[in-house]
Amino acid sequence: MITATPRSILAQAGLSLLPVLVFLSALKWVDTYKLLALPRVLRSVFVGCAAAGVCYALNTMVYNLLASPAVWARSGAPALEEIAKAAYIAWLIRSNRVAFMVDTAIAGFAVGAGFAMLENLTYIPDTSAQGLVASAVRGLGTAMMHGGATAIFGTIAVSLSEIRESRSWLLFCPGLIAAITIHALYNQPFWNPIISAVVVLIALPLAVALIFWRSEKALERWLGTKLDKDIDLLEMISSGSFDQSRVGSYLRSLESAFTPVVLGDMLAYLHLSLELSARAKGDLLRREMGFPVEPDPGLAGQLKELRFLESHIGRAGKMALAPLLGNSRRDIWEMQQLADKIAD
C-alpha cells in the first residue's frame, strides 16, 4: 500500500486547485465591466472555505451515525453541500449585491473554488494510491464541479428573479435542484471517477462561457436602453418646457394625492435619482473601455440627500415615481454599487 506523504499531498492539492484558480482569474479578466471587485471575490472564496468546514463536520457526524455512509455520500451530502454554498449567493442576490449573470457566476464559482480548496485537502489523501496524475485530475474535476454547480445555481436564480420581477425564495429552487443534480450525478458509483472528472472539466467551462456571453449581451442592451431613458428624462426636467413634457404632465396629475411640499421633494428625488443612475452606468462604460473610475468626494453627500428625500416622500411617493424611475432589482443594484464604492 502506498502511503501519502505531506509533500505528495500538497503537490496533488496544488495540481488540482491551481487550474481552478486560474479559471477563476480568467472569469474576472473577461468581466470587462468589472462588476465584482477583487475583495468581494476573495470574500466569496473565504465563505466557500467556511462552508466546506461546516459541511465536513456535519458529514462526519452523519457518517458516524449511519450503517451505510456511501448512501449519504451519493444523495444526502450533495444536497447539504449545495445548500451551504448557495446560501451566500442567495444572500448576495437578495441584498442586490449582484444583479447580472456575469457577477453572479463569478461569485458562485469563487464560493465553489473555496469549498473545493478545503475539501480537496481532506479528500486527496484517500486517493493518493491512485497516483499523482489520477488523484490530481479527480481533485480538479471535483473543484470544477463545485465551482460550476454553484455558478449555475446563481445564474438560474438571478435570471428568474429578473424575469419574474419577484423576490420570492421559491425562485431559488430550480437553480438549487440543478446544482444538487449535477453534484449527485458526479458522486454516483457507476461513473469511472477519472472519466467523470474529465467530462466535468469539459462541460462546465463551456456552460460558464455560454453564460458569460449571454450575460454580456444582456448587459449591453440594458445599459443602452436605460442610459438613454435616464438622459432623456434629465433633459426634460432641465428644459424650460418641463411643464409641457410628459413627465411634467404626470407629476401634475398627482397634485390631488400629494401636498405641494411633497411634490417638490418628489421632483428633487426624481432628478437626483436619475443623475446617480446615469453616473453608475457611466462608471460601467468607463470600466468596460479600460478607463479608471475616479472617486467622487460629493457622492456620499448625494446619497445622504437621496435617503433624506426618500424618507420625506414615503412609500407612496416612491410608488408614484416607479413608472419614471423603475424599481427593478438592477435599478436598486445601481444604488447599492454607489454605496459600496463609498464603503470600499
C-alpha positions as CSV (number, residue, x, y, z in Angstrom):
1,M,0.0,0.0,0.0
2,I,1.3,3.5,-0.9
3,T,1.4,5.9,2.0
4,A,0.9,9.6,1.1
5,T,3.5,12.0,2.4
6,P,2.7,15.6,3.3
7,R,4.8,16.7,0.3
8,S,2.8,14.5,-2.1
9,I,-0.5,15.7,-0.7
10,L,0.5,19.3,-1.1
11,A,1.7,18.6,-4.7
12,Q,-1.6,16.9,-5.6
13,A,-3.6,19.7,-3.9
14,G,-1.7,22.3,-5.9
15,L,-2.2,20.4,-9.2
16,S,-5.9,20.1,-8.6
17,L,-6.5,23.7,-7.3
18,L,-4.2,25.8,-9.4
19,P,-6.1,25.4,-12.7
20,V,-9.4,26.3,-10.9
21,L,-7.8,29.5,-9.5
22,V,-6.5,30.3,-13.0
23,F,-10.0,29.7,-14.4
24,L,-11.5,32.0,-11.7
25,S,-8.9,34.6,-12.7
26,A,-9.9,34.2,-16.3
27,L,-13.5,34.8,-15.4
28,K,-12.5,38.1,-13.7
29,W,-10.5,39.1,-16.7
30,V,-13.3,38.5,-19.2
31,D,-15.6,40.6,-17.0
32,T,-15.0,43.7,-19.0
33,Y,-17.4,45.8,-16.9
34,K,-15.6,44.8,-13.6
35,L,-18.9,44.1,-11.9
36,L,-17.4,42.3,-9.0
37,A,-14.4,43.9,-7.1
38,L,-11.5,41.7,-6.1
39,P,-12.2,42.0,-2.4
40,R,-15.6,40.5,-2.9
41,V,-14.2,37.7,-5.0
42,L,-11.7,36.8,-2.2
43,R,-14.5,37.1,0.3
44,S,-16.5,34.6,-1.7
45,V,-13.6,32.2,-1.7
46,F,-13.3,32.5,2.1
47,V,-17.0,31.9,2.5
48,G,-16.7,28.8,0.4
49,C,-13.9,27.5,2.7
50,A,-16.1,28.2,5.8
51,A,-19.0,26.3,4.2
52,A,-16.7,23.4,3.5
53,G,-15.6,23.3,7.1
54,V,-19.2,23.3,8.3
55,C,-20.2,20.6,5.9
56,Y,-17.2,18.4,6.8
57,A,-18.2,18.5,10.4
58,L,-21.9,17.7,9.6
59,N,-21.0,14.9,7.1
60,T,-18.6,13.3,9.6
61,M,-21.3,13.3,12.2
62,V,-23.8,11.7,9.8
63,Y,-21.3,9.1,8.6
64,N,-20.7,8.0,12.2
65,L,-24.4,7.5,12.7
66,L,-25.2,5.6,9.5
67,A,-24.6,2.0,8.8
68,S,-24.0,2.7,5.1
69,P,-22.3,6.1,4.8
70,A,-22.0,5.6,1.0
71,V,-25.7,6.2,0.6
72,W,-25.3,9.6,2.3
73,A,-22.3,10.4,0.1
74,R,-24.3,9.8,-3.1
75,S,-27.5,11.6,-2.1
76,G,-27.5,13.5,1.2
77,A,-24.1,15.1,1.1
78,P,-24.6,16.7,-2.4
79,A,-27.8,18.4,-1.1
80,L,-26.2,19.6,2.1
81,E,-23.1,21.0,0.4
82,E,-25.0,22.7,-2.4
83,I,-27.4,24.3,0.1
84,A,-24.4,25.5,2.2
85,K,-22.8,27.1,-0.9
86,A,-26.0,28.5,-2.3
87,A,-26.9,30.3,0.9
88,Y,-24.3,33.0,0.4
89,I,-25.1,33.5,-3.3
90,A,-28.8,33.8,-2.4
91,W,-27.9,36.5,0.2
92,L,-25.9,38.4,-2.5
93,I,-28.9,38.3,-4.8
94,R,-31.5,39.2,-2.2
95,S,-29.3,42.1,-0.9
96,N,-28.8,43.4,-4.5
97,R,-25.0,43.0,-4.4
98,V,-25.2,41.1,-7.7
99,A,-27.6,41.7,-10.5
100,F,-26.4,40.0,-13.7
101,M,-25.4,36.5,-14.7
102,V,-21.7,37.6,-15.0
103,D,-21.1,38.8,-11.5
104,T,-23.3,36.1,-10.0
105,A,-21.4,33.4,-11.9
106,I,-18.1,34.8,-10.7
107,A,-19.3,34.9,-7.1
108,G,-20.7,31.4,-7.4
109,F,-17.6,29.9,-8.9
110,A,-15.4,31.6,-6.2
111,V,-17.5,30.1,-3.4
112,G,-17.2,26.7,-5.1
113,A,-13.5,27.1,-5.5
114,G,-13.1,28.0,-1.9
115,F,-15.2,25.0,-0.9
116,A,-13.1,22.7,-3.0
117,M,-9.8,24.1,-1.6
118,L,-10.6,22.8,1.8
119,E,-12.4,19.6,0.7
120,N,-9.6,18.5,-1.6
121,L,-7.1,18.8,1.3
122,T,-9.2,16.2,3.2
123,Y,-10.1,14.1,0.1
124,I,-6.8,13.8,-1.7
125,P,-5.0,11.6,1.0
126,D,-7.7,8.9,0.4
127,T,-7.0,8.9,-3.3
128,S,-3.2,9.1,-3.2
129,A,-2.8,5.4,-4.0
130,Q,-4.2,6.1,-7.5
131,G,-1.1,8.1,-8.3
132,L,-0.2,11.7,-8.6
133,V,-1.9,12.4,-12.0
134,A,-5.0,10.4,-11.4
135,S,-5.7,11.9,-8.0
136,A,-4.9,15.4,-9.3
137,V,-7.4,15.0,-12.2
138,R,-10.0,13.8,-9.8
139,G,-9.3,16.7,-7.4
140,L,-9.5,19.2,-10.3
141,G,-12.8,17.7,-11.5
142,T,-14.2,17.9,-8.0
143,A,-13.1,21.5,-7.7
144,M,-14.6,22.4,-11.1
145,M,-17.8,20.6,-10.2
146,H,-18.2,22.6,-7.0
147,G,-17.5,25.9,-8.7
148,G,-19.6,25.2,-11.8
149,A,-22.6,23.9,-9.9
150,T,-22.8,27.0,-7.6
151,A,-22.3,29.3,-10.6
152,I,-25.1,27.6,-12.4
153,F,-27.3,27.9,-9.3
154,G,-26.6,31.6,-9.1
155,T,-27.2,32.4,-12.8
156,I,-30.6,30.5,-12.8
157,A,-31.7,32.2,-9.7
158,V,-30.7,35.8,-10.8
159,S,-32.3,35.2,-14.2
160,L,-35.6,34.0,-12.8
161,S,-35.6,36.9,-10.3
162,E,-35.2,39.4,-13.1
163,I,-37.7,37.7,-15.4
164,R,-40.4,37.3,-12.8
165,E,-39.6,40.6,-11.0
166,S,-40.0,38.8,-7.8
167,R,-38.1,38.4,-4.5
168,S,-39.7,35.0,-3.6
169,W,-37.5,32.4,-2.1
170,L,-39.2,29.9,-4.4
171,L,-37.2,31.3,-7.3
172,F,-34.1,29.8,-5.9
173,C,-35.5,26.2,-6.1
174,P,-34.8,25.5,-9.8
175,G,-31.2,26.5,-9.6
176,L,-30.7,24.6,-6.4
177,I,-32.2,21.5,-7.9
178,A,-29.9,21.8,-10.9
179,A,-26.8,22.2,-8.7
180,I,-27.8,19.2,-6.5
181,T,-28.4,17.1,-9.5
182,I,-25.0,17.9,-11.0
183,H,-23.3,17.1,-7.7
184,A,-25.3,13.9,-7.1
185,L,-24.6,12.6,-10.6
186,Y,-20.9,13.3,-10.1
187,N,-20.9,11.3,-6.9
188,Q,-22.6,8.2,-8.3
189,P,-20.5,4.9,-8.2
190,F,-21.4,3.8,-11.8
191,W,-19.1,6.6,-13.2
192,N,-15.4,6.0,-13.5
193,P,-14.0,8.8,-11.3
194,I,-11.4,9.9,-13.9
195,I,-13.9,9.9,-16.7
196,S,-16.5,11.8,-14.7
197,A,-13.8,14.4,-13.8
198,V,-12.8,14.8,-17.5
199,V,-16.5,15.2,-18.5
200,V,-16.9,17.9,-15.9
201,L,-13.7,19.7,-16.9
202,I,-15.0,19.9,-20.5
203,A,-18.7,20.6,-20.0
204,L,-18.8,23.1,-17.1
205,P,-16.3,25.6,-18.5
206,L,-18.3,25.6,-21.8
207,A,-21.5,26.2,-19.8
208,V,-20.0,29.0,-17.9
209,A,-18.5,30.5,-21.1
210,L,-22.0,30.5,-22.6
211,I,-23.4,32.1,-19.5
212,F,-20.9,34.9,-19.8
213,W,-21.6,35.5,-23.5
214,R,-25.3,35.8,-23.0
215,S,-25.0,38.0,-19.9
216,E,-22.6,40.4,-21.6
217,K,-25.1,40.8,-24.4
218,A,-28.0,41.4,-22.0
219,L,-25.9,43.9,-20.0
220,E,-25.1,45.9,-23.2
221,R,-28.8,46.0,-24.1
222,W,-29.8,47.1,-20.6
223,L,-27.1,49.8,-20.4
224,G,-28.0,51.3,-23.8
225,T,-31.8,51.3,-23.1
226,K,-31.6,52.6,-19.5
227,L,-28.9,55.2,-20.1
228,D,-30.9,56.7,-23.0
229,K,-34.0,56.8,-20.8
230,D,-32.2,58.5,-17.9
231,I,-30.7,61.2,-20.1
232,D,-34.0,61.9,-21.9
233,L,-35.7,62.3,-18.5
234,L,-33.0,64.6,-17.2
235,E,-33.2,66.8,-20.3
236,M,-37.0,67.0,-19.9
237,I,-36.6,68.1,-16.3
238,S,-33.8,70.6,-17.1
239,S,-35.5,72.1,-20.1
240,G,-37.8,75.2,-20.0
241,S,-40.6,73.2,-21.4
242,F,-40.8,70.8,-18.5
243,D,-44.4,71.7,-17.7
244,Q,-45.4,70.6,-21.2
245,S,-43.4,67.4,-21.1
246,R,-44.9,64.0,-20.3
247,V,-43.0,64.0,-17.0
248,G,-44.5,67.3,-16.0
249,S,-48.0,66.2,-17.0
250,Y,-47.6,63.0,-15.0
251,L,-46.5,64.9,-11.9
252,R,-49.3,67.4,-12.2
253,S,-51.8,64.5,-12.3
254,L,-50.5,63.7,-8.7
255,E,-51.4,67.1,-7.3
256,S,-54.7,65.8,-5.8
257,A,-52.8,63.0,-4.0
258,F,-49.8,64.8,-2.6
259,T,-49.2,68.2,-1.0
260,P,-47.1,70.8,-2.9
261,V,-44.2,70.3,-0.5
262,V,-44.1,66.5,-1.1
263,L,-44.5,67.0,-4.9
264,G,-41.4,69.3,-4.7
265,D,-39.5,66.6,-2.8
266,M,-40.6,64.0,-5.4
267,L,-39.3,66.1,-8.2
268,A,-36.0,66.6,-6.4
269,Y,-35.8,62.9,-5.7
270,L,-36.5,62.1,-9.3
271,H,-33.8,64.4,-10.6
272,L,-31.2,63.2,-8.1
273,S,-32.0,59.5,-8.7
274,L,-31.6,60.0,-12.5
275,E,-28.3,61.7,-12.0
276,L,-26.9,58.9,-9.8
277,S,-28.3,56.2,-12.1
278,A,-26.7,57.8,-15.1
279,R,-23.4,58.1,-13.2
280,A,-23.5,54.4,-12.2
281,K,-24.0,53.4,-15.9
282,G,-21.3,55.8,-17.0
283,D,-18.9,54.1,-14.5
284,L,-19.6,50.7,-16.0
285,L,-19.0,52.0,-19.5
286,R,-15.7,53.6,-18.4
287,R,-14.5,50.4,-16.9
288,E,-15.5,48.5,-20.0
289,M,-13.4,50.8,-22.1
290,G,-10.4,50.4,-19.7
291,F,-10.6,53.9,-18.2
292,P,-10.2,54.3,-14.4
293,V,-13.2,55.5,-12.3
294,E,-12.0,58.3,-10.1
295,P,-13.7,58.6,-6.6
296,D,-16.2,61.4,-6.3
297,P,-16.0,63.3,-3.0
298,G,-19.5,64.6,-3.4
299,L,-21.1,61.1,-3.8
300,A,-21.6,60.4,-0.1
301,G,-23.5,63.7,0.3
302,Q,-25.7,63.0,-2.7
303,L,-26.6,59.5,-1.4
304,K,-27.4,61.0,2.0
305,E,-29.6,63.6,0.4
306,L,-31.3,60.9,-1.6
307,R,-32.1,58.9,1.6
308,F,-33.4,62.1,3.2
309,L,-35.8,62.8,0.2
310,E,-36.9,59.2,0.2
311,S,-37.9,59.4,3.9
312,H,-39.9,62.6,3.1
313,I,-41.9,61.3,0.1
314,G,-42.6,58.0,1.8
315,R,-43.6,54.7,0.2
316,A,-46.5,56.2,-1.6
317,G,-44.3,58.8,-3.3
318,K,-41.8,56.1,-4.4
319,M,-44.5,54.0,-5.8
320,A,-45.9,57.0,-7.7
321,L,-42.4,57.7,-9.2
322,A,-41.9,54.0,-10.1
323,P,-43.2,54.4,-13.7
324,L,-40.5,57.1,-14.3
325,L,-37.6,55.6,-12.3
326,G,-38.3,51.9,-12.4
327,N,-37.9,49.7,-9.4
328,S,-36.3,46.5,-10.7
329,R,-33.5,44.6,-9.0
330,R,-31.0,46.2,-11.3
331,D,-32.2,49.7,-10.6
332,I,-31.7,49.0,-6.8
333,W,-28.4,47.4,-7.6
334,E,-27.1,50.6,-9.1
335,M,-27.6,52.5,-5.9
336,Q,-26.0,49.6,-4.0
337,Q,-23.0,49.8,-6.2
338,L,-22.6,53.5,-5.5
339,A,-23.0,52.9,-1.7
340,D,-20.4,50.1,-1.8
341,K,-18.0,52.4,-3.6
342,I,-18.0,54.7,-0.6
343,A,-17.7,51.8,1.8
344,D,-14.7,50.4,-0.1
